[in-house]
């Protein structure tokens, strides 16, 4: 029994990081598979055609590459952007100032939040990640697909990645559908090599499956963002009469995407927003004055 007391069950979580690297490789493989099926096999040869067929092919390939560029940009930003770490010996400024517009760490009359594993204070909405082995600001979840936590400073990039990946998979499914149907209807298409046939079939099925899965994730996170809630906070929000961080859907969106509407669709923030919206830094969050727990 003594040996069991010294076993740290959270060490098993570290294995998720290794699994994450496999997921990154899987993402690269799916991108390569889709590129070959859409650009090289299905629509690339149509660029040599005349008239409307060539114009449609050019439009499809252009849209594919634009979406792919946005996916890779957002994906890399999620992977390499720190979601937010707690400063050493952190203490909330509002604890001393008594500012009522921000939630302090002494919420609901409890003692200041403290992480015994990090040996540091915990800002509001901060949680300890057992995979990263550290506290993450406004942690939403640890995503094995990006080998990183999704938190205050990369949540926008994660959401954009979901949206652009969904649009891309829908596009791939639609543009591969005619070839998929034609293969089963026209015997002349069966002269294609078995490798091309397998790639076409696999790319169509994978893109359709990912499009449906991403639609579910986008629906879930849209609900969370418009209510200013993280995946971890869902249970707490259900227990409260009115969620203290819910400032209305417009201000809730600005807490994640910023106030500059033109930058909502790219993984960037304006310098003004980074200075004027504390929630983007993940240490302080405005709350409703009429919130009822």
C-alpha positions in Angstrom: 0.0 0.0 0.0 2.9 2.3 0.7 4.1 2.1 -2.8 0.6 3.1 -4.1 0.7 6.2 -2.1 3.8 7.4 -4.0 2.2 6.8 -7.4 1.4 10.0 -9.2 -1.6 9.3 -11.4 -1.1 12.6 -13.3 2.1 11.2 -14.8 0.0 9.2 -17.2 -1.3 12.5 -18.6 2.2 13.3 -19.9 1.7 10.5 -22.4 -0.9 12.7 -24.1 1.8 15.0 -25.2 3.5 12.1 -27.2 0.1 11.3 -28.6 -0.3 14.9 -29.6 2.8 14.7 -31.9 1.2 11.7 -33.6 -1.9 13.9 -34.1 0.2 16.6 -35.7 1.6 14.1 -38.1 -2.0 12.9 -38.9 -3.1 16.4 -39.6 -0.1 16.8 -42.1 -1.0 13.5 -43.7 -4.7 14.5 -44.2 -3.6 17.8 -45.7 -1.3 16.1 -48.1 -4.0 13.5 -49.0 -6.6 16.2 -49.7 -4.1 18.3 -51.7 -3.3 15.4 -54.0 -7.0 14.4 -54.4 -8.3 17.9 -55.1 -5.5 19.7 -56.8 -3.4 17.0 -58.5 -6.0 14.3 -59.3 -9.5 15.9 -59.6 -9.2 19.6 -60.6 -5.6 20.3 -61.6 -6.0 18.5 -65.0 -9.1 20.6 -65.7 -7.0 23.7 -65.9 -5.9 22.5 -69.4 -9.6 22.5 -70.5 -11.2 25.5 -72.3 -13.9 27.8 -71.3 -16.0 27.6 -68.1 -14.5 24.3 -67.0 -11.0 25.9 -66.7 -12.4 28.9 -64.9 -14.3 26.8 -62.4 -11.1 24.7 -61.8 -9.0 27.8 -61.3 -11.6 29.1 -58.8 -11.7 25.8 -56.9 -7.9 25.5 -56.7 -7.5 29.2 -55.6 -10.1 28.8 -52.9 -8.4 25.6 -51.7 -5.0 27.3 -51.4 -6.4 30.4 -49.7 -8.2 28.3 -47.1 -5.2 26.0 -46.7 -3.0 29.0 -46.0 -5.4 30.3 -43.4 -5.6 26.9 -41.7 -1.9 26.5 -41.5 -1.5 30.1 -40.2 -4.1 29.6 -37.5 -2.8 26.1 -36.7 0.8 27.3 -36.2 -0.4 30.2 -34.1 -2.3 27.8 -31.8 0.7 25.4 -31.5 3.4 28.0 -30.9 1.5 30.7 -28.9 1.7 30.3 -25.1 -1.9 30.2 -23.8 -0.9 32.2 -20.8 1.3 31.4 -17.8 0.8 32.8 -14.3 3.6 35.2 -13.3 5.7 34.1 -10.4 4.4 35.1 -7.0 1.3 36.4 -8.7 -1.3 38.4 -6.7 -4.4 40.1 -8.0 -4.2 43.9 -8.0 -7.9 44.2 -7.3 -7.4 42.4 -3.9 -5.8 45.6 -2.6 -7.6 48.2 -4.7 -11.1 46.8 -4.0 -12.1 47.5 -7.6 -15.6 45.9 -8.0 -15.4 45.8 -11.8 -13.0 42.8 -11.7 -13.3 39.5 -10.1 -10.8 38.9 -7.3 -9.2 35.6 -6.3 -11.2 35.7 -3.1 -14.4 34.7 -4.9 -17.5 33.5 -3.1 -15.9 34.3 0.3 -13.2 31.6 -0.1 -9.5 32.0 0.6 -7.3 33.2 -2.3 -7.0 30.6 -4.9 -3.6 28.8 -4.8 -2.1 26.0 -6.7 -0.2 23.6 -4.5 1.5 22.0 -7.4 2.8 25.2 -9.0 3.3 26.8 -5.6 1.8 30.0 -6.9 -1.4 32.0 -6.8 -4.2 31.3 -9.3 -5.9 34.1 -11.1 -9.6 33.9 -11.8 -10.6 31.3 -14.4 -7.1 29.8 -14.3 -6.7 26.0 -14.0 -3.8 23.6 -13.7 -3.2 21.4 -16.7 -1.9 17.9 -15.8 -0.4 17.4 -19.3 1.5 20.7 -19.5 2.2 20.4 -15.7 1.5 24.1 -15.1 -1.4 26.5 -14.5 -2.9 28.0 -17.7 -4.8 31.3 -17.8 -8.5 31.0 -18.7 -7.9 27.4 -19.6 -10.5 25.9 -21.9 -8.9 22.5 -22.5 -5.7 20.7 -23.5 -5.9 19.9 -27.2 -3.9 16.9 -28.3 -4.3 18.0 -31.9 -2.2 21.0 -31.4 0.1 19.6 -28.6 -0.8 22.7 -26.5 -3.4 24.0 -24.1 -6.1 26.3 -25.4 -6.3 29.3 -23.1 -6.6 33.1 -22.9 -4.0 34.0 -25.4 -4.6 31.4 -28.2 -8.3 30.7 -27.9 -9.1 33.0 -30.8 -6.6 31.2 -33.0 -8.1 27.8 -32.1 -11.6 29.0 -33.0 -10.4 30.4 -36.3 -8.6 27.1 -37.0 -11.9 25.2 -36.4 -13.8 27.5 -38.7 -11.3 27.5 -41.6 -10.8 23.8 -41.3 -14.6 23.3 -41.5 -14.9 25.4 -44.6 -12.0 23.6 -46.2 -13.4 20.1 -45.5 -16.8 21.1 -46.8 -15.2 22.5 -50.0 -13.1 19.3 -50.4 -16.2 17.1 -49.9 -18.2 19.1 -52.4 -15.6 19.3 -55.1 -14.7 15.6 -54.8 -18.3 14.5 -54.8 -18.7 14.5 -58.6 -15.5 12.4 -59.1 -16.7 10.1 -56.3 -20.1 9.6 -58.0 -18.6 9.4 -61.5 -16.3 6.7 -60.5 -19.1 4.4 -59.6 -21.2 5.3 -62.6 -18.7 5.5 -65.4 -16.6 2.4 -66.1 -14.0 4.4 -67.9 -13.0 6.0 -64.7 -12.0 2.6 -63.4 -8.9 2.7 -65.6 -7.3 5.0 -62.9 -4.6 3.4 -60.9 -5.6 1.7 -57.7 -3.5 4.2 -55.7 -5.4 7.2 -57.1 -8.8 5.4 -56.5 -7.8 4.7 -52.9 -6.7 8.3 -52.4 -9.9 9.8 -53.9 -12.1 7.5 -51.8 -10.1 8.1 -48.6 -9.9 11.9 -49.0 -13.7 12.1 -49.7 -14.6 10.0 -46.6 -12.1 11.8 -44.3 -13.2 15.2 -45.3 -16.8 14.4 -44.9 -16.2 12.9 -41.5 -14.1 15.8 -40.3 -16.7 18.3 -41.7 -19.4 16.8 -39.6 -17.2 16.6 -36.5 -16.0 20.2 -36.8 -19.6 21.4 -37.2 -20.3 19.9 -33.8 -17.2 21.5 -32.2 -18.0 24.9 -33.8 -21.6 24.8 -32.5 -20.4 24.0 -29.0 -17.7 26.7 -28.9 -20.0 29.3 -30.5 -22.4 28.7 -27.5 -19.4 29.0 -25.1 -18.0 32.2 -26.6 -21.3 34.0 -26.8 -21.9 33.2 -23.1 -18.3 34.0 -22.1 -17.7 30.5 -20.7 -14.9 28.0 -21.1 -15.4 24.2 -21.4 -14.2 23.8 -17.8 -16.7 26.5 -16.5 -19.9 24.9 -18.1 -20.8 23.2 -14.8 -20.3 26.3 -12.7 -22.4 28.4 -15.1 -25.3 25.9 -14.9 -25.2 26.2 -11.1 -25.4 30.0 -11.1 -28.6 32.0 -11.7 -26.7 34.5 -13.9 -23.2 33.9 -15.1 -21.0 36.7 -13.8 -18.7 36.9 -16.8 -21.6 37.1 -19.3 -21.5 40.7 -20.5 -23.8 40.2 -23.5 -22.9 38.5 -26.7 -21.2 41.5 -28.4 -18.8 42.2 -25.5 -18.3 38.5 -25.0 -17.0 38.2 -28.5 -14.8 41.2 -28.0 -13.2 39.5 -25.0 -11.9 36.8 -27.4 -11.6 38.4 -30.8 -10.9 42.0 -29.9 -12.8 45.2 -30.9 -11.3 45.5 -34.4 -13.8 43.7 -36.6 -11.4 43.5 -39.6 -9.0 41.4 -37.5 -11.7 39.0 -36.3 -10.9 36.7 -39.2 -7.1 36.6 -38.9 -5.0 35.2 -36.0 -3.8 38.7 -35.0 -4.7 41.4 -32.4 -4.3 45.1 -32.6 -1.9 46.7 -30.2 -4.8 48.8 -28.9 -6.8 45.8 -28.0 -3.9 44.0 -26.3 -3.5 47.1 -24.0 -7.2 47.9 -23.5 -8.8 44.4 -23.1 -7.4 42.8 -19.9 -9.2 39.5 -20.7 -6.8 39.0 -23.6 -4.0 38.8 -21.1 -5.9 36.3 -19.0 -5.3 37.9 -15.6 -8.3 40.1 -15.1 -11.9 39.7 -16.3 -14.8 42.2 -16.0 -17.9 40.9 -14.3 -21.5 41.8 -14.2 -22.6 43.9 -11.3 -26.0 42.1 -11.1 -24.6 38.6 -11.2 -26.3 36.1 -8.9 -24.5 32.9 -7.9 
